[in-house]
Amino acid sequence: MVKPIGINRQHEVILDTYLLTVCESMKELSTETKYNNFLEVVNIIVKYHNEYSAKRLGAYSDFMSIIPTNVTSCYSGFIAGVETQRNRSTCRAYKTLLTELSHNIISDLEKLQLEKD
């Protein structure tokens, strides 16, 4: 997986932990082929995040929200695609936990923004 660029070490740890948790969760729900497809999309998101940072394309808040916003959409769509009647409760449990994690990550990133100002 592509390593995300952060504004400081704390930001990088937050993003690394978030991405690792999401990816490991999706690995539990799918076949190897589907998981590799998921990783391809996550890598595209992280590359976009890194390019956004390097080229200074926009606002600080936009940069800080690229990964959590897009990865949340990514795993939500992925879970919808792999959910079956047999694994429905597991998929919904992962989605609930990951959504809560995403909210926590956004909150942590907002604190980083406040420290920067």
C-alpha distances in whole Angstrom, upper triangle without the diagonal:
4,6,9,13,15,19,20,18,19,17,14,15,16,12,10,13,13,9,9,13,12,10,12,15,14,13,17,18,17,18,15,15,15,12,10,12,11,7,8,10,8,6,10,11,9,10,13,13,13,15,18,18,19,21,23,23,25,25,24,24,22,19,19,19,16,13,16,18,16,13,17,18,15,16,19,19,17,20,23,22,21,24,27,31,30,26,28,28,25,23,25,25,21,21,24,22,19,21,23,20,19,23,22,19,21,24,22,21,25,26,24,26,29,29,28,31
4,6,9,13,16,17,16,18,15,12,14,15,11,10,13,13,10,11,15,14,12,15,18,17,17,20,22,21,21,18,18,18,15,13,14,13,10,10,11,9,6,9,9,6,7,11,11,9,12,14,14,15,17,19,20,21,23,21,21,20,16,17,17,15,12,15,17,15,14,17,18,16,17,21,21,19,22,25,24,24,27,30,33,33,29,30,31,28,25,27,27,23,23,26,24,20,22,24,21,19,23,22,19,20,23,22,20,23,25,22,23,27,27,25,28
4,7,9,13,13,12,14,12,9,11,12,9,8,11,12,10,11,14,14,13,15,18,18,18,22,23,23,23,21,21,21,18,16,17,16,12,13,14,11,9,11,11,7,8,12,10,9,12,14,13,14,17,18,19,21,21,19,20,19,15,15,16,14,12,14,17,16,14,18,19,17,18,22,22,21,23,26,26,26,28,32,35,34,31,31,32,28,26,28,27,23,24,25,23,20,22,23,19,18,21,20,17,19,21,19,17,21,22,19,21,24,23,22,25
4,6,10,11,11,12,9,7,10,10,7,7,11,11,9,12,14,14,14,17,19,19,20,23,24,24,25,23,23,22,19,18,19,17,14,14,14,11,9,11,9,6,8,10,7,6,10,11,10,11,14,15,16,17,17,15,16,15,11,11,13,11,9,12,14,13,13,16,18,16,18,21,22,21,23,26,26,26,29,32,35,35,31,31,31,29,26,27,27,23,23,24,22,19,20,21,18,16,19,18,14,16,18,16,14,17,19,16,17,21,20,19,22
4,7,8,9,11,8,6,10,11,9,10,13,13,13,15,18,18,18,20,22,23,24,26,28,28,29,27,27,26,23,22,22,20,17,18,17,14,13,14,12,8,9,11,8,6,9,10,8,9,12,13,15,15,16,13,15,14,10,10,13,12,11,14,16,16,15,18,20,19,21,24,25,24,27,29,29,30,32,36,39,38,35,35,35,32,30,31,30,26,26,27,25,22,23,23,20,18,20,19,16,16,19,16,14,17,18,14,15,19,18,16,19
4,5,7,8,5,5,8,9,8,10,13,13,13,15,18,18,19,21,23,24,25,27,29,29,31,29,30,28,25,24,25,22,20,20,19,16,15,16,14,11,12,13,9,8,12,11,8,11,14,13,15,15,15,12,13,13,10,9,12,12,11,13,16,16,16,18,21,20,22,24,26,26,27,30,31,31,33,37,39,39,35,35,35,32,30,30,29,26,26,26,24,21,22,22,19,17,18,17,14,14,16,13,11,14,14,11,12,15,14,13,16
4,7,8,6,7,11,11,11,13,15,16,17,19,21,21,22,25,26,27,28,31,32,33,35,33,33,32,29,28,28,26,23,24,23,20,19,19,17,14,15,15,12,11,13,12,9,11,14,12,15,14,13,10,12,13,10,9,13,13,13,15,18,19,19,21,23,23,25,27,29,29,30,33,34,34,36,40,42,42,39,38,37,35,33,33,32,29,28,28,26,24,24,23,20,19,20,18,15,15,16,13,11,13,13,9,10,13,12,9,13
4,6,5,6,9,10,11,12,14,16,17,18,20,21,23,24,26,27,28,31,32,33,35,33,34,33,29,29,30,27,24,25,25,21,20,22,19,16,17,18,15,13,16,16,12,14,17,16,19,18,17,13,15,16,13,12,15,16,16,17,20,21,21,23,25,25,26,28,30,30,31,34,35,35,37,41,43,43,39,39,38,35,33,34,32,29,29,29,26,24,24,24,21,20,20,18,15,16,16,13,11,14,13,9,11,14,11,10,14
4,5,5,6,9,10,10,12,14,15,16,18,20,21,22,24,26,27,29,31,32,33,31,33,31,28,28,29,26,23,25,24,21,20,22,20,16,18,19,16,15,18,18,15,16,20,19,22,21,20,17,18,19,16,14,17,18,16,17,21,22,20,22,25,25,25,28,30,29,31,34,34,34,36,39,42,41,37,37,36,33,32,32,31,28,28,28,25,23,24,23,20,19,20,18,15,16,17,13,12,15,14,11,14,16,14,13,17
4,5,5,6,9,10,11,12,14,15,17,18,20,21,23,25,26,27,29,31,33,31,33,31,28,28,29,26,23,25,24,21,21,22,20,17,19,20,16,16,20,19,16,18,21,20,22,21,20,16,16,18,15,13,15,17,15,15,19,20,19,21,24,24,24,26,29,28,29,32,33,33,34,38,40,39,35,35,34,31,30,30,28,25,25,25,22,20,21,20,17,16,17,15,12,14,14,10,10,13,11,8,12,14,12,12,16
4,5,5,6,9,10,11,12,14,16,17,18,20,21,23,24,26,28,29,31,30,30,29,26,26,26,23,21,22,21,18,18,19,16,14,16,17,13,13,16,15,13,16,18,17,19,18,17,13,13,14,12,9,12,13,12,12,15,17,16,18,21,21,21,23,26,26,27,29,31,31,32,36,38,38,34,33,33,30,28,28,27,24,23,24,21,19,19,18,15,14,15,13,10,11,12,9,7,11,10,8,10,13,12,12,15
4,5,5,6,8,10,10,12,14,15,16,18,20,21,22,24,26,27,29,27,28,27,23,23,24,21,18,20,19,16,15,17,15,12,14,15,12,12,15,15,13,15,18,18,20,19,18,15,16,16,13,11,13,14,12,13,16,17,16,18,21,20,20,23,25,24,26,29,29,30,31,35,37,37,33,33,32,29,28,28,27,23,23,24,21,19,20,20,16,15,17,15,12,14,15,12,11,14,14,11,14,17,15,15,18
4,5,5,6,8,10,10,12,14,15,16,18,20,21,23,25,26,28,26,28,26,23,23,24,21,19,21,21,17,17,19,17,14,17,18,15,15,19,19,17,19,22,21,23,23,21,18,18,19,16,13,15,16,13,14,17,18,16,18,21,21,20,23,25,24,25,28,29,29,30,34,36,35,31,31,30,27,26,27,25,22,22,22,19,17,19,18,14,14,16,14,11,14,14,11,11,15,14,12,15,18,16,17,20
4,6,5,6,9,10,11,12,14,16,17,18,20,22,23,25,27,26,27,26,22,23,24,20,18,21,20,16,17,19,16,14,17,18,14,15,19,18,16,19,22,21,22,21,20,16,16,17,14,11,12,13,11,10,14,16,14,15,18,18,18,20,23,22,23,26,27,27,28,31,34,33,29,29,28,25,24,24,22,19,19,19,16,14,15,14,11,11,12,10,7,10,11,8,8,12,12,10,13,16,15,16,19
4,5,5,6,8,10,11,12,14,15,16,18,20,21,23,25,23,24,23,19,20,20,17,15,17,16,12,13,15,12,10,13,14,11,12,16,15,14,17,19,19,20,19,18,16,15,15,12,10,11,11,8,8,12,13,11,13,16,15,15,18,20,20,21,24,25,25,26,30,32,32,28,28,27,24,23,23,22,19,18,19,17,14,15,15,11,11,13,12,8,10,13,10,9,13,14,12,14,17,17,17,20
4,5,5,6,8,10,10,12,14,15,16,18,20,21,23,21,23,21,18,18,19,16,14,16,16,12,12,15,13,11,14,16,13,13,17,18,16,18,21,21,22,22,22,19,19,18,16,14,14,14,11,11,15,15,12,15,18,16,16,19,21,20,21,24,25,24,26,29,32,31,27,28,27,24,22,23,22,18,19,20,17,14,17,17,13,13,16,14,11,14,16,13,13,17,17,15,18,21,20,20,23
4,6,5,6,9,10,11,12,14,15,17,19,20,22,21,23,22,18,19,20,17,15,18,18,14,15,18,16,14,17,19,16,17,20,21,19,22,25,24,25,25,24,21,20,20,18,15,15,16,12,12,15,16,13,14,18,17,15,18,21,19,20,23,24,23,25,28,30,29,25,26,25,21,20,21,19,16,17,17,14,12,14,14,10,11,14,12,10,13,15,12,13,16,17,16,18,21,20,21,24
4,6,5,6,9,10,11,12,14,16,17,19,21,21,22,20,17,18,19,15,14,16,15,12,14,16,13,12,16,17,14,16,19,19,19,21,24,23,24,23,22,19,18,18,16,13,13,13,9,8,12,12,10,11,14,13,12,15,17,16,17,20,21,21,22,25,28,27,23,23,22,19,18,18,17,14,14,15,12,9,11,11,8,8,11,10,7,10,13,11,12,15,16,15,18,20,20,21,24
4,5,5,6,8,10,11,12,14,16,17,19,18,19,17,14,14,15,12,10,13,12,8,10,13,11,10,13,15,13,14,18,18,18,20,23,23,23,23,22,20,19,18,16,14,13,12,9,9,12,11,8,10,13,12,11,14,16,15,16,19,20,19,21,24,27,26,23,23,23,19,18,19,18,14,14,16,14,11,13,14,11,10,14,13,11,13,16,14,14,18,19,18,20,23,23,23,26
4,6,5,6,8,10,10,12,15,16,17,16,18,17,13,14,16,13,11,14,14,11,12,15,14,13,16,18,16,17,20,21,21,23,26,26,26,26,26,24,22,22,20,18,17,16,12,12,16,15,12,13,16,14,13,16,18,16,16,20,20,19,21,24,27,26,22,23,22,19,18,19,18,14,15,17,14,11,15,15,12,13,16,15,13,16,18,16,17,20,21,20,22,25,25,25,28
4,6,5,6,9,10,11,13,15,17,17,19,17,14,15,17,14,13,16,16,13,15,18,16,15,18,20,18,20,23,23,23,25,28,28,28,28,27,25,23,22,21,18,17,17,13,12,15,15,11,12,15,14,11,14,17,15,15,18,19,18,19,22,24,23,19,20,19,16,15,16,14,11,12,13,10,8,12,12,9,10,14,13,12,15,17,16,17,20,21,20,23,25,25,26,29
4,6,5,6,9,10,11,13,15,15,17,14,11,13,14,10,10,14,13,10,13,15,13,13,17,18,17,19,22,22,22,25,27,27,27,26,26,24,22,21,19,18,16,15,11,10,13,12,8,9,12,10,8,11,13,11,11,15,16,15,16,20,22,21,18,18,17,14,13,14,13,9,10,12,10,7,10,12,9,9,13,13,12,14,17,17,17,20,21,21,23,26,26,27,29
4,5,5,6,9,10,11,13,12,14,12,8,10,11,8,7,11,11,9,11,14,13,13,16,18,17,18,21,22,23,25,27,27,27,27,27,25,24,23,21,19,18,17,13,13,15,14,10,11,13,11,9,12,14,11,12,15,15,14,16,19,22,21,18,19,19,15,14,16,15,11,12,15,13,10,14,15,13,13,17,17,15,18,20,20,20,23,24,24,25,28,29,29,32
4,5,5,7,9,10,12,12,14,13,9,12,14,11,10,14,15,12,14,17,17,16,19,21,21,22,25,26,26,28,30,31,31,31,30,28,27,26,24,22,21,20,16,16,18,17,13,14,16,14,11,14,16,13,13,17,17,15,16,19,22,20,17,18,18,14,13,16,14,11,13,15,13,11,15,16,13,15,18,18,17,20,22,21,22,25,26,25,28,30,30,31,34
4,5,5,7,9,12,13,15,13,10,13,14,11,12,15,15,13,16,19,18,18,21,22,22,23,26,27,27,29,32,32,31,31,31,29,27,26,25,23,21,20,17,15,17,16,13,13,15,13,9,12,14,11,10,14,15,13,13,16,19,17,14,14,14,10,10,12,11,7,9,12,10,8,12,14,12,13,17,17,16,19,21,21,22,25,26,26,28,30,31,32,34
4,5,5,6,9,10,12,9,7,10,11,8,9,13,12,11,14,17,16,17,20,21,21,23,25,26,27,29,31,31,31,30,30,29,27,26,24,23,21,19,16,15,17,15,12,12,13,10,7,10,11,8,8,11,11,10,11,14,17,16,13,14,14,11,9,12,12,8,10,13,12,10,13,15,14,15,18,19,18,20,23,23,23,26,28,27,29,32,32,33,35
4,5,6,7,7,10,9,6,9,11,9,10,13,14,13,15,18,18,18,21,23,23,24,27,28,28,30,32,33,33,33,33,31,30,28,27,25,24,22,19,18,20,18,15,15,17,14,11,14,14,11,11,14,14,11,13,16,18,17,14,16,16,13,12,15,14,11,13,16,15,13,17,19,17,18,21,22,21,23,26,25,25,29,30,30,31,34,35,35,38
4,6,8,10,12,11,9,12,14,12,13,17,17,16,19,21,21,21,24,26,26,27,30,31,31,33,35,36,36,36,35,34,32,31,29,28,26,25,21,20,22,20,17,17,18,16,12,15,16,12,11,14,14,11,12,14,16,14,11,13,13,10,10,13,12,10,12,15,14,13,17,18,17,18,22,22,21,24,26,26,27,30,31,31,33,36,36,37,39
4,7,10,12,9,8,12,13,11,13,16,16,16,19,21,21,22,24,26,26,28,30,31,32,34,36,36,35,35,35,34,32,30,29,28,26,24,21,20,21,19,16,16,16,14,11,12,13,9,8,11,10,7,8,10,13,12,8,10,11,8,7,11,11,9,11,14,14,13,16,18,17,18,21,22,22,24,27,27,28,30,32,32,34,36,37,38,40
4,7,8,6,6,10,10,10,12,14,15,15,18,20,20,21,24,25,26,27,29,30,32,34,35,36,35,35,36,35,33,31,30,29,27,25,22,21,22,20,17,17,17,14,12,14,13,9,9,12,10,7,9,11,14,13,10,13,14,12,10,14,15,12,14,17,17,16,18,21,20,21,24,25,24,26,29,29,29,32,34,34,35,38,39,39,42
4,5,5,6,9,10,11,12,14,16,16,18,20,21,22,24,26,27,28,30,32,33,34,36,37,36,37,38,37,35,33,32,31,29,27,24,24,25,22,19,20,20,17,15,17,16,12,12,14,12,9,12,13,16,15,13,16,18,15,14,18,18,16,18,21,21,19,22,25,23,24,27,28,27,29,32,32,32,35,37,36,38,41,41,41,44
4,6,5,6,9,10,10,12,14,15,16,19,20,21,22,24,25,26,28,30,31,32,34,36,35,36,37,36,34,32,31,30,28,26,23,24,25,22,19,20,20,17,15,18,17,13,14,17,14,12,15,17,20,19,17,19,21,18,17,20,21,18,19,23,22,20,23,26,24,24,28,28,27,29,32,32,31,35,36,35,37,40,40,40,43
4,5,5,6,9,10,11,13,14,15,17,19,20,21,23,25,26,27,29,31,32,33,35,34,35,36,35,34,32,30,30,28,25,23,24,24,21,19,20,20,16,15,18,16,13,14,16,13,12,15,17,21,20,18,20,22,20,18,21,22,19,20,24,24,22,24,27,25,25,29,30,28,30,33,33,32,35,37,36,37,41,41,41,43
4,5,5,6,9,10,11,13,14,16,17,19,20,22,23,25,26,27,29,30,32,33,32,33,34,33,32,29,28,28,26,23,20,21,21,18,16,17,16,13,12,14,12,9,11,13,10,9,12,14,18,18,15,17,19,17,15,18,19,17,17,21,21,19,21,24,23,22,26,27,25,27,30,30,30,33,35,34,35,38,39,39,41
4,5,5,6,9,10,11,12,14,15,16,18,20,21,22,24,26,27,28,30,31,31,31,32,31,30,27,26,25,24,21,18,19,20,17,14,16,16,12,11,14,13,9,11,14,12,10,14,16,19,19,16,18,19,16,14,18,18,15,16,19,19,16,19,22,20,20,23,24,23,25,28,27,27,30,32,31,32,36,36,36,39
4,5,5,6,9,10,10,13,14,15,16,18,20,21,22,24,26,27,28,30,29,30,31,31,30,27,25,25,24,21,18,20,20,17,15,17,17,13,13,16,15,12,14,16,14,13,17,19,23,22,20,21,23,20,18,21,22,18,19,22,22,19,21,24,22,22,25,26,24,26,29,28,28,31,33,32,33,36,36,36,39
4,5,5,7,9,10,11,13,15,16,17,19,20,21,23,25,26,27,29,28,29,30,29,28,26,24,25,23,20,17,19,19,15,14,16,15,11,12,14,12,10,13,14,12,12,16,18,22,22,20,21,23,20,18,20,22,18,18,22,22,19,21,24,22,21,25,26,24,25,29,28,27,30,33,31,32,36,36,36,38
4,5,5,6,9,10,11,13,14,16,17,19,20,21,23,25,26,27,26,27,28,27,25,23,22,22,20,17,14,15,16,12,10,12,12,8,8,11,10,7,10,13,11,11,14,18,21,21,18,19,21,18,15,18,19,15,15,19,18,15,17,20,18,17,21,22,20,22,25,25,24,27,29,28,29,32,33,33,35
4,5,5,6,9,10,10,12,14,15,16,18,20,21,22,24,25,25,26,27,26,25,22,21,20,19,16,13,15,16,13,11,13,14,10,10,14,13,11,13,16,15,15,18,21,24,24,21,22,23,20,18,20,21,17,17,20,19,16,18,21,19,18,21,22,20,21,25,24,23,26,28,27,28,31,32,31,34
4,6,5,6,9,10,11,12,14,15,16,18,20,21,22,24,23,25,26,25,25,22,20,21,19,16,14,16,17,13,12,15,14,11,12,15,14,12,15,17,16,16,20,23,26,26,23,24,26,23,21,23,24,20,20,23,22,19,21,24,21,20,23,24,22,23,26,26,24,27,30,28,29,32,33,32,34
4,5,5,6,9,10,11,13,14,15,17,19,20,21,22,21,22,23,23,22,19,18,18,17,13,11,13,13,10,9,12,11,8,10,13,11,10,14,15,14,15,18,22,25,26,23,23,25,22,19,21,22,19,18,21,21,17,18,21,19,17,21,22,20,20,24,24,22,25,27,26,26,30,31,30,32
4,5,5,6,9,10,11,12,14,15,17,18,20,21,20,21,22,21,20,17,16,16,14,11,9,11,12,9,7,10,11,8,9,12,12,11,14,16,16,17,19,23,26,26,23,23,24,22,19,20,21,17,16,19,18,15,16,19,17,15,18,19,16,17,21,20,19,22,24,23,24,27,28,27,29
4,5,5,6,8,10,10,12,14,15,16,18,19,19,20,22,21,21,18,16,16,16,12,10,13,14,11,10,14,14,11,13,16,16,15,18,20,19,20,23,26,29,29,26,27,28,25,22,24,24,21,20,23,22,18,20,22,19,18,21,22,19,20,23,22,20,23,25,24,24,28,28,27,29
4,6,5,6,9,10,10,12,14,15,16,18,17,18,20,20,20,17,15,16,15,11,10,13,13,10,10,14,13,11,14,16,15,15,18,20,19,20,23,27,30,31,28,28,29,27,24,25,26,22,21,24,23,20,21,23,21,19,22,23,20,20,24,23,21,23,26,24,24,28,29,27,29
4,5,5,6,9,10,10,12,14,15,16,15,16,17,17,16,13,12,13,11,8,7,10,10,7,7,11,11,9,12,15,14,14,17,19,19,20,23,27,30,30,27,27,28,25,22,23,24,21,19,22,21,17,18,20,18,15,18,19,16,16,20,20,17,20,22,21,21,24,25,24,26
4,5,5,6,9,10,11,12,14,15,15,16,17,16,16,14,11,12,11,8,7,10,12,9,9,13,14,12,14,17,17,17,20,22,22,23,25,29,32,32,29,29,29,27,24,25,25,22,21,23,22,18,19,21,18,16,19,19,15,16,19,18,16,19,21,19,19,23,23,22,24
4,5,5,6,8,10,10,12,14,14,16,17,17,17,15,12,14,14,10,10,14,14,12,12,16,16,15,17,20,20,19,22,24,24,25,28,31,35,35,32,32,32,30,27,28,29,25,24,26,25,22,22,24,22,19,22,23,19,19,23,21,19,22,24,21,21,25,25,23,26
4,5,5,6,9,10,10,12,11,12,14,14,15,12,10,12,12,8,9,13,13,10,12,15,15,14,17,19,19,19,22,24,24,25,28,32,35,35,32,32,33,31,27,28,29,26,24,26,25,22,22,24,22,19,21,22,19,18,22,21,18,20,23,21,20,24,24,22,24
4,6,5,6,9,10,10,10,11,12,11,12,10,7,9,9,6,7,10,11,10,11,14,15,15,17,19,20,20,23,25,25,26,28,32,35,36,32,32,32,30,27,28,28,25,23,25,24,20,20,22,19,16,19,19,16,15,18,17,14,17,19,17,16,20,21,19,21
4,5,5,6,9,10,11,12,14,13,14,12,9,11,12,10,10,14,15,14,14,18,18,18,20,22,23,23,26,28,28,29,31,35,38,38,35,34,35,32,30,31,31,27,26,28,26,23,23,25,22,19,21,22,18,18,21,19,16,19,21,18,17,21,21,19,21
4,5,5,6,8,8,11,13,13,15,13,10,13,14,11,12,16,16,15,16,20,20,19,22,24,24,24,27,29,29,30,33,36,40,40,37,37,37,35,32,33,33,30,28,30,29,25,26,27,25,22,24,25,21,20,23,22,19,21,23,20,19,23,23,21,23
4,6,5,6,5,7,10,10,12,9,7,10,11,9,11,14,14,14,16,19,19,19,22,23,24,25,27,29,29,31,33,37,40,40,37,36,37,35,32,32,33,29,28,29,28,25,24,26,24,21,22,23,19,18,21,20,17,18,21,18,17,20,21,18,20
4,6,5,7,9,10,9,11,10,7,9,12,10,12,15,16,16,17,20,21,21,23,25,26,26,29,31,31,33,35,38,41,42,38,38,38,36,33,33,33,30,29,30,29,25,25,26,23,21,22,22,19,18,20,19,15,17,19,16,15,18,18,16,17
4,6,8,11,13,12,15,14,10,13,15,14,15,18,19,19,20,23,24,23,26,28,28,29,31,33,33,35,37,41,44,44,41,40,41,38,36,36,36,33,32,33,32,28,28,29,27,24,26,26,22,21,24,22,19,21,22,19,18,21,21,18,20
4,5,9,11,12,15,13,11,14,16,14,16,20,20,19,21,24,24,24,27,29,29,30,32,34,34,36,38,42,45,46,42,42,42,40,37,38,38,35,33,35,34,30,30,31,29,26,27,27,24,23,25,24,20,22,24,21,19,23,23,19,21
4,6,8,9,12,11,9,12,14,13,16,19,19,19,21,23,24,24,27,28,29,30,33,34,34,36,38,42,45,46,42,41,42,40,37,37,37,34,32,33,32,29,28,29,27,24,25,26,22,20,23,22,18,19,21,18,16,19,20,16,17
4,7,9,12,9,9,12,14,12,15,18,17,17,20,22,22,22,26,27,27,28,31,32,33,35,37,40,43,44,41,40,41,39,36,36,36,33,31,33,32,28,28,29,27,24,25,26,22,20,23,23,19,19,22,20,17,21,22,19,19
4,7,9,7,7,11,12,11,15,17,16,16,19,21,21,22,25,26,27,28,31,32,32,35,36,40,43,44,41,39,40,38,35,35,35,32,30,31,31,27,26,27,26,22,23,24,21,18,21,21,17,17,19,18,15,18,19,16,17
4,5,5,7,9,10,11,14,16,15,16,19,20,21,23,25,26,27,29,31,32,33,35,36,40,43,44,40,39,39,37,34,34,34,32,29,30,29,26,24,25,24,21,20,21,19,16,18,18,14,14,16,15,12,14,16,13,13
4,5,5,6,9,10,13,14,14,16,18,19,21,22,24,25,27,28,30,31,33,34,36,39,42,43,39,38,38,36,33,33,32,30,28,28,27,24,23,23,22,19,18,19,16,13,15,15,11,11,13,11,8,11,13,10,11
4,5,5,6,9,11,12,12,14,16,17,18,20,22,22,24,26,27,29,30,32,33,37,39,40,36,35,35,33,30,30,30,27,25,25,24,21,20,20,19,16,15,16,14,11,12,13,9,8,12,11,8,11,13,11,12
4,5,5,6,10,11,10,11,14,15,16,18,20,21,22,24,25,26,28,30,31,35,37,38,35,33,34,32,29,29,29,26,24,25,24,21,19,21,19,16,16,17,15,12,14,15,11,11,15,14,11,14,17,15,15
4,6,6,8,10,10,11,14,15,16,17,20,21,22,23,25,27,28,30,31,35,38,38,35,34,34,32,29,29,29,26,24,25,24,21,20,21,19,16,16,17,14,12,15,14,11,12,14,12,11,14,16,14,15
4,6,7,8,9,11,13,14,16,17,18,20,22,23,24,26,27,29,30,34,36,37,33,32,32,30,27,27,27,24,22,22,21,18,17,18,16,13,13,14,10,8,11,10,7,8,11,9,8,12,13,12,14
4,6,6,6,8,10,11,12,14,16,17,18,20,21,23,24,26,27,31,33,34,30,29,29,27,25,24,24,21,19,20,19,16,14,16,14,10,11,12,10,7,11,11,8,9,13,12,11,14,16,15,17
4,6,6,6,8,10,11,12,14,16,17,18,20,21,22,24,26,29,32,33,30,28,29,27,24,24,24,21,19,20,20,16,15,17,15,12,14,15,12,10,14,14,11,13,16,15,14,18,19,18,19
4,6,5,6,8,10,10,12,14,15,16,18,20,21,22,23,27,30,30,27,26,26,24,21,22,22,18,17,18,17,14,13,15,13,10,12,13,10,10,13,13,11,13,16,15,15,19,20,19,21
4,6,5,6,9,10,11,12,14,15,16,18,20,21,22,26,28,29,25,24,24,22,19,19,19,16,14,15,14,11,10,11,10,6,9,10,7,7,11,11,10,12,15,14,15,18,19,19,21
4,6,5,7,9,10,11,13,14,16,17,19,21,21,25,28,29,25,24,24,23,19,19,20,17,14,15,15,12,11,13,12,8,10,12,10,9,12,14,12,13,17,17,16,19,21,21,22
4,5,5,6,9,10,11,12,14,15,17,18,20,24,26,27,24,23,24,22,19,19,20,17,15,17,17,13,12,15,14,11,13,15,13,12,16,17,15,17,20,19,19,22,24,23,25
4,5,5,6,8,10,10,12,14,15,16,18,22,24,25,22,21,21,19,16,17,17,14,12,14,14,10,10,13,12,9,12,14,12,12,16,16,15,17,20,19,20,23,24,24,26
4,5,5,6,9,10,11,12,14,16,16,20,22,23,20,18,19,17,14,14,15,12,9,11,11,8,7,10,10,7,10,12,11,11,14,16,15,17,20,20,20,23,25,25,27
4,6,5,6,8,10,11,12,14,15,19,22,23,20,18,19,18,15,15,16,14,11,13,14,11,10,14,13,11,13,16,15,14,18,19,18,19,23,23,23,25,27,27,29
4,5,5,6,9,10,11,12,14,18,21,22,19,18,19,18,14,15,16,13,11,14,15,12,12,15,14,12,15,17,16,16,20,20,19,21,24,24,24,27,29,29,30
4,5,5,6,8,10,10,12,16,18,19,16,15,16,14,11,12,13,10,8,11,12,9,9,13,12,11,14,16,15,16,19,20,20,22,24,24,25,28,29,29,31
4,5,5,6,9,10,11,14,17,18,15,13,14,13,10,10,12,10,7,10,12,9,9,13,13,11,14,17,16,17,20,21,21,22,25,26,26,29,31,31,32
4,5,5,6,9,10,14,16,18,15,14,16,15,11,12,15,13,10,14,15,13,13,16,17,15,17,20,19,20,23,24,24,25,28,28,29,31,33,33,35
4,5,5,6,9,12,15,16,13,13,15,14,10,12,14,11,10,14,15,12,13,17,17,16,19,21,20,21,24,25,24,27,29,29,30,33,34,34,36
4,5,5,6,10,12,13,10,9,11,10,6,8,11,9,7,11,12,11,12,15,16,15,18,20,20,21,24,25,25,27,29,30,31,33,35,35,37
4,6,5,9,11,13,11,9,12,12,8,9,13,11,10,13,15,14,14,17,18,17,20,22,22,23,26,27,27,29,31,32,32,35,37,37,39
4,6,8,12,13,12,11,14,14,10,12,15,14,12,16,18,16,17,20,21,20,22,25,24,25,28,29,29,31,34,34,34,37,39,39,41
4,6,10,11,9,9,12,11,8,11,14,12,12,16,17,16,17,20,20,20,23,25,25,26,29,30,30,32,34,35,35,38,40,40,42
4,7,8,6,6,9,9,6,9,11,11,11,14,16,15,16,19,20,20,23,25,25,26,29,30,30,32,35,35,36,39,40,41,43
4,5,5,6,9,10,9,11,13,14,14,17,19,19,20,22,23,24,26,28,28,30,32,33,34,36,38,39,40,42,44,44,46
4,6,5,8,10,10,11,14,15,15,17,19,20,21,23,25,26,27,29,30,32,34,35,36,38,40,41,42,44,46,46,48
4,6,8,9,10,12,13,14,16,18,19,20,22,24,25,26,28,29,30,32,34,35,36,38,40,41,42,44,46,47,49
4,6,5,6,9,10,11,12,14,16,16,18,20,21,22,24,26,27,28,30,31,32,34,36,37,39,41,42,43,45
4,5,5,6,9,10,10,12,14,15,16,18,20,21,23,24,25,27,29,30,31,33,35,36,37,39,41,42,44
4,5,5,6,9,10,11,12,14,15,17,18,20,21,23,24,26,27,29,30,32,33,35,36,38,39,41,43
4,5,5,6,9,10,11,12,14,16,16,18,20,21,22,24,26,27,28,30,32,33,34,36,38,39,41
4,5,5,6,9,10,10,12,14,15,16,18,20,21,22,24,25,26,28,30,31,32,35,36,37,39
4,5,5,6,9,10,10,12,14,15,17,18,20,21,23,24,25,27,29,30,31,33,35,36,38
4,5,5,6,9,10,11,12,14,16,17,18,20,21,23,24,26,27,29,30,32,33,35,37
4,5,5,6,8,10,10,12,14,15,16,18,20,21,22,24,26,27,28,30,31,33,35
4,6,5,6,9,10,10,12,14,15,16,18,20,21,22,24,25,27,29,30,31,33
4,6,5,6,9,10,11,13,14,16,17,19,20,21,23,25,26,28,29,31,32
4,5,5,6,9,10,11,12,14,15,16,18,20,21,23,24,26,27,29,31
4,5,5,6,9,10,10,12,14,15,16,18,20,21,22,24,26,27,29
4,5,5,6,9,10,11,12,14,15,17,19,20,21,23,25,26,27
4,5,5,6,9,10,11,12,14,15,17,19,20,21,23,25,26
4,5,5,6,9,10,10,12,14,15,17,18,20,21,23,25
4,5,5,6,9,10,10,12,14,15,16,19,20,21,23
4,5,5,6,9,10,11,13,14,15,17,19,20,22
4,5,5,6,9,10,11,13,14,15,17,19,20
4,5,5,6,9,10,11,12,14,15,17,19
4,5,5,6,9,10,10,12,14,15,17
4,5,5,6,9,10,11,13,14,16
4,5,5,7,9,10,11,13,15
4,5,5,6,9,10,11,13
4,5,5,6,9,10,11
4,5,5,6,9,10
4,5,5,6,9
4,5,5,7
4,5,5
4,6
4
